[in-house]
Amino acid sequence: MSSLKRYFTYCFFIACSYYCNAQPAKDYRPCIDSVYGNINRYFYDAGNKLYYEEYAPGEKQVHSFLWPLCALIQAANEASVINPSVNYIEPVVDAVDQYYTTATSLPSYQASVVKEKKDDAFYDDNQWIAIAYIDIYNRTHEMKYLNVAKAIYDFMMTGYDTAAGGGLYWKYADKTTKNTCSNGPGILIALQLYKIKGDKKYMQRALQLYDWVNAHLQSPDGLYYDNIKIPSLKIDSAKYTYNTGTMLQSNVLLYNITHDKKYLQRAEGIAASATKFFYKKNKLPGHYWFNAVMLRGYIELYNINHDKQLLHLWHNEAERIWHEEKDTNGLLGRNAKKKSLIDQAAMLEICARLQAVK
């Protein structure tokens, strides 16, 4: 090869490396402000201090299930990182409190507003609240959030038994499935409580759940199936981004705590498999909040290995949604006739996390 060809080849590889590793200089604060403003404008019921599930002009609005508030409370914390002077947290906590029930064996949060109807309690709904409250505690050091998270940990353990070898059920009153979406978050709660409290019982439980998920619900490509049926032990082989996200983040947290490189290697393998499986034709699957949970794992890994290629698809996805899936009111979502609270909350979290990541 001539010296001139070698020079141009070298320049080509340098340019490719720069392009792949460069983080787009994107300011997500306008997105944060727009999405949060629309949540308050179209979804907040100030008179009842509650939120509506959907906005669909001409249709009656009903108060949200707890699940979208699980997304919104996490988004509120991430937005608070960017704009600490704005009171994002308190209105959502006031709403979440209205789902609190003592009808379960230990206090929990049920799926619907307590004064409106009696409903089941989902273990994962409670876990998402605990995860967000631990993050709020780590940021503010307000003990009330940690105390709720510890109480939710106790409640979630009422969902544990030895059917299918262990693991946590998905619903309090329905013992027919054990899901990655109730065990992955359970691992995260236990690990975070261990980091805060130093109590070995939390680490032991985290490892017990971690080993169970990997033994029963991990697919050959390193991703995760949705659930195992009880008592048939039939596997629901659907794969969702949020299940990948919790297990990816669990591996990174285990690496942070133990410094055992096997967890970092597993995390990098999960992220590579997830990008290959989920990111098709320059877009992720359509559920914004599932994807927001996966982003948590990617950022956790990025904070360790600083591989900016991990974030490249997320910047592309946020930009694509903003330009392709926003209506004339600025509401986001693929359904042209109605917009959901959970989609707005998920995009608030995504934009805030991408703004905060260094």
Secondary structure, 3 states (H helix, E strand, C coil): CCHHHHHHHHHHHHHHHHHHHCCCCCCCHHHHHHHHHHHHHHCEECCCCEEECEECCCCCCCECCHHHHHHHHHHHHHHHHHCCCCCCHHHHHHHHHHHEECCCCCCEECCCCCCCCCCCCEHHHHHHHHHHHHHHHHHHCCHHHHHHHHHHHHHHHHHECCHHHCCEECECCCCCEEEHHHHHHHHHHHHHHHHHHCCHHHHHHHHHHHHHHHHHCECCCCCEEEEEECCCCCEEEEECHHHHHHHHHHHHHHHHHHCCHHHHHHHHHHHHHHHHHHCECCECCCCHHHHHHHHHHHHHHHHHHCCCHHHHHHHHHHHHHHHHCECCCCCECCCCCCEEHHHHHHHHHHHHHHHHCC
